[in-house]
């Protein structure tokens, strides 16, 4: 993560970012959490909030005997109006002497400033373990796109034919005229095979239905190939009409659905709708952990005592860690998260009521 100069990057949280942040050990490590707004007049509050948080960070740096100039790279953001127009619900800033990284978050976070030898990463656990990975098919009668949802990001999945628009896949009836004006990608392992299908025969509604069936059939083949053998669920974002036709036309198994027109939503809104719909199925991660933890605790291979958990994490003994949102801003639980990630363990976060014990903020399954 280190660079030769203090370099600022801004992005959505991606796989590997959390472990990379946890691996940093420096003096100082500055972590700043703040709420932001997507649009409207409320975005004007962003620069003011950041200015106040930078003041708090400056005071903590002085108290700890560190140079406040480490914050200089962030000062300009208080005057960049365009920067605040491209936010989500929250912003996480991680700053060391040679690096500054900012992550756009899809949920609100409490304002928090931490200065220490490691970054404060626990508030990001919910993003990193937001139910696991899954595929999202954004589908309408006009176009189709496939994404892979991981953590806080939606990554486009490119196949031989996707993403594509309807007219790119189903060509007008005159093939010579269409091929003169349209270029298409090849499909499968056969070079030069056009992805296009020519419009069905007949007139009126029968022709429209034939065209749409061809369109959905091709999309179904591409999606089936992309998700095959991954073990990841598929969520379809489309109107109920389009989804119904897709399921009737293809043999693709749909695990969850979002009823709506994806063209009306931004990328962040698309992911929020998708995660809300599929979250009940993905909670199995937490259920599995609770079952494993119960067995480990009975065999003295686990603990829900925070002191014991933290010591085991520092010794590299934690295989899996579950932390509670109630302790999201606790220094001890954050350190347990950092040490677990550093030593190759897995970390999940859940609401207080979903924890194995009523007063538990962290529980761990040990490696040995």
Secondary structure, 3 states (H helix, E strand, C coil): CCCCCCEEEEEECCCCHHHHHHCCCCCCEEEEEEECCCCCHHHHHHHHHHHHHHHHHHHHHHHCCCCHHHHHHHHHHHHCHHHHCCCCCEEEEEEECCEEEEEEECCCCCCEEEEECCCCCHHHHHHHCCCCCEEEEEECCCEEEEEEEECCEEEEECCCCCCEEHHHHEECCCHHHHHHHCCCCECCCCCCCECCEECCCCCHHHHHHHHHHHHHHHHHHHHHHHHCCCCCEEEEEECHHHHHHHHHHCCCCCCEEEECCHHHCCHHHHHHHHHHHHHHHHCHHHHHHHHHHHHHHHCCCEECCHHHHHHHHHCCCEEEEEEEHHHCCCHHHHHHHHHHHHCCCEEEEECHHHCCCCCCCEEEEECC
